[in-house]
Amino acid sequence: MATFIEKLIAFGSKLGAKVKPVLVFLLIFALGYGLKWILTVPPSPQATPQVTVQQAPAKKQLWTCSMHPEIRLPKPGLCPKCRMKLIPVNDQSSDEMAGMRQFVATENARALMDVETAMVERKFVTAQIRMVGKVEYDETRLAYLTAWVPGRLDRLYVDYTGVSVNKGDHMVYLYSPELLSA
């Protein structure tokens, strides 16, 4: 068998040049697979006495994301949306009753947050806020009037800069009894 392999991969033979890379690849693959098997074999269980304790049926533990409370998973892990660690849901009954627009926190969490709350009520805003800004006039409500005849402008058809006006278009609707009588 060994002489056959030696003849097969003899130096300079055409068949050896084709077979040698395949054999090297298979050898590397086998070594890698063996290393993987050695490194991932679980440790042998030690001889410990098995103690069976009957416990009351535990509530089903749910895990949620602190950024996405709509995510509820049965096992700990990462949030599928933001990849943050999931946290356990403490009190399922209060969370089921609380909707998406309600906030429920434990006493410990409230103390850590140091947030003051108040009842929602409808009232006028009494705070004054100083702001910096730029005030511009509304061109549609600005008009310069130089009257040569007594009367009034009832409607302004060209009411801002840049409106295209063609020959024969109406620009204003003027009401003037003196102009009508002339």
C-alpha positions as CSV (number, residue, x, y, z in Angstrom):
1,M,0.0,0.0,0.0
2,A,2.8,2.4,0.9
3,T,4.7,1.7,-2.3
4,F,1.5,2.4,-4.3
5,I,1.1,5.8,-2.6
6,E,4.8,6.6,-3.1
7,K,4.6,5.8,-6.8
8,L,1.3,7.8,-7.0
9,I,2.8,11.0,-5.6
10,A,6.4,10.4,-7.0
11,F,8.3,13.7,-7.5
12,G,7.7,15.0,-11.0
13,S,4.9,12.7,-12.0
14,K,1.8,14.3,-13.6
15,L,-0.6,12.3,-11.4
16,G,1.3,13.2,-8.3
17,A,1.1,16.9,-9.1
18,K,-2.7,16.5,-9.2
19,V,-3.2,14.3,-6.2
20,K,-0.8,16.0,-3.8
21,P,-2.8,19.2,-3.2
22,V,-6.0,17.1,-2.7
23,L,-4.2,14.9,-0.1
24,V,-2.8,18.0,1.7
25,F,-6.3,19.5,1.8
26,L,-7.8,16.3,3.2
27,L,-5.1,16.1,5.8
28,I,-5.6,19.7,7.0
29,F,-9.4,19.2,7.0
30,A,-9.1,16.0,9.1
31,L,-6.8,17.8,11.6
32,G,-9.2,20.8,11.9
33,Y,-12.2,18.5,12.4
34,G,-10.3,16.5,15.1
35,L,-9.3,19.7,16.9
36,K,-12.9,20.9,16.8
37,W,-14.1,17.6,18.3
38,I,-11.5,17.6,21.0
39,L,-12.2,21.2,22.0
40,T,-16.0,20.9,22.0
41,V,-16.4,17.6,23.9
42,P,-18.3,18.3,27.1
43,P,-16.6,17.4,30.3
44,S,-17.5,14.1,31.7
45,P,-20.1,14.3,34.5
46,Q,-18.8,13.7,37.9
47,A,-20.4,11.2,40.1
48,T,-22.8,13.2,42.3
49,P,-25.8,11.9,44.0
50,Q,-29.0,12.9,42.3
51,V,-31.4,14.7,44.6
52,T,-35.0,15.2,43.4
53,V,-36.9,17.9,45.0
54,Q,-40.5,18.6,44.0
55,Q,-41.2,22.2,43.6
56,A,-44.4,24.1,42.9
57,P,-44.9,24.8,39.3
58,A,-43.1,28.0,38.6
59,K,-44.6,30.8,36.6
60,K,-43.5,31.0,33.0
61,Q,-40.6,33.5,33.0
62,L,-40.7,36.0,30.1
63,W,-37.8,38.2,28.9
64,T,-38.2,41.6,27.3
65,C,-36.1,44.3,25.8
66,S,-35.7,47.6,27.8
67,M,-35.9,49.5,24.5
68,H,-38.7,47.5,22.9
69,P,-41.2,46.3,25.5
70,E,-43.4,44.7,22.8
71,I,-40.6,42.0,22.5
72,R,-41.5,39.1,24.8
73,L,-39.4,35.9,24.6
74,P,-39.4,32.8,26.7
75,K,-35.6,32.6,27.0
76,P,-32.9,35.1,27.8
77,G,-30.8,36.3,24.9
78,L,-30.5,39.3,22.7
79,C,-33.3,41.6,21.4
80,P,-34.0,40.8,17.7
81,K,-34.3,44.5,16.9
82,C,-31.5,46.2,18.7
83,R,-29.3,43.3,19.9
84,M,-29.4,44.5,23.6
85,K,-29.5,41.9,26.4
86,L,-33.1,40.9,27.4
87,I,-34.2,41.5,31.0
88,P,-36.6,39.4,32.9
89,V,-40.2,40.5,33.3
90,N,-40.9,40.7,37.0
91,D,-44.6,40.7,37.5
92,Q,-46.5,39.2,34.7
93,S,-50.0,40.1,36.0
94,S,-49.3,43.8,36.2
95,D,-47.6,43.9,32.9
96,E,-50.5,42.1,31.2
97,M,-52.9,44.6,32.6
98,A,-50.6,47.5,31.6
99,G,-51.0,48.5,28.0
100,M,-48.3,49.9,25.7
101,R,-49.1,53.4,26.8
102,Q,-48.7,52.7,30.5
103,F,-45.4,52.6,32.4
104,V,-45.0,50.1,35.3
105,A,-41.8,50.1,37.5
106,T,-40.9,48.4,40.7
107,E,-40.2,50.4,43.9
108,N,-36.5,49.9,43.5
109,A,-36.5,51.0,39.8
110,R,-38.5,54.1,40.7
111,A,-36.0,55.0,43.5
112,L,-33.1,54.7,41.0
113,M,-34.8,56.8,38.4
114,D,-35.6,59.6,40.7
115,V,-38.5,60.8,38.6
116,E,-41.3,62.9,40.0
117,T,-44.8,62.3,38.6
118,A,-48.0,64.3,38.7
119,M,-51.6,63.8,37.6
120,V,-52.4,64.9,34.1
121,E,-54.6,68.0,34.0
122,R,-55.6,70.4,31.3
123,K,-54.6,74.1,32.0
124,F,-53.1,77.1,30.4
125,V,-49.3,77.4,30.0
126,T,-47.9,80.0,32.5
127,A,-44.2,79.6,31.7
128,Q,-42.5,82.3,29.7
129,I,-39.8,81.2,27.3
130,R,-37.4,83.6,25.7
131,M,-36.5,82.7,22.1
132,V,-34.5,84.1,19.3
133,G,-35.9,84.1,15.8
134,K,-36.5,85.9,12.6
135,V,-39.9,87.5,11.8
136,E,-40.9,87.9,8.2
137,Y,-44.1,89.4,6.8
138,D,-46.6,87.5,4.8
139,E,-46.5,88.9,1.3
140,T,-50.1,87.7,0.6
141,R,-51.4,90.1,3.3
142,L,-49.1,93.1,2.4
143,A,-50.3,95.9,0.1
144,Y,-49.3,99.4,-0.9
145,L,-52.2,101.5,-2.0
146,T,-52.0,104.8,-3.8
147,A,-55.5,105.7,-4.8
148,W,-56.2,108.1,-7.6
149,V,-59.9,107.4,-7.4
150,P,-62.0,106.9,-4.3
151,G,-63.0,103.3,-3.8
152,R,-61.8,100.0,-2.3
153,L,-60.0,96.9,-3.4
154,D,-62.4,93.9,-2.7
155,R,-60.1,91.2,-4.1
156,L,-56.4,91.0,-4.9
157,Y,-55.6,88.4,-7.5
158,V,-51.8,89.0,-7.6
159,D,-50.9,88.6,-3.9
160,Y,-47.2,87.6,-3.8
161,T,-43.9,88.3,-5.6
162,G,-43.2,86.0,-8.5
163,V,-46.8,85.3,-9.7
164,S,-46.9,85.2,-13.5
165,V,-49.3,87.7,-15.0
166,N,-50.3,87.5,-18.7
167,K,-51.9,90.2,-20.8
168,G,-55.6,90.5,-20.0
169,D,-55.4,88.8,-16.5
170,H,-57.3,90.4,-13.7
171,M,-55.0,91.9,-11.0
172,V,-57.6,93.4,-8.6
173,Y,-61.3,93.7,-8.1
174,L,-62.0,97.4,-7.5
175,Y,-65.3,98.8,-6.2
176,S,-65.6,102.5,-6.9
177,P,-69.0,104.2,-7.4
178,E,-67.4,107.4,-8.8
179,L,-65.4,105.3,-11.3
180,L,-68.6,103.5,-12.4
181,S,-70.5,106.8,-12.8
182,A,-67.8,108.4,-15.0
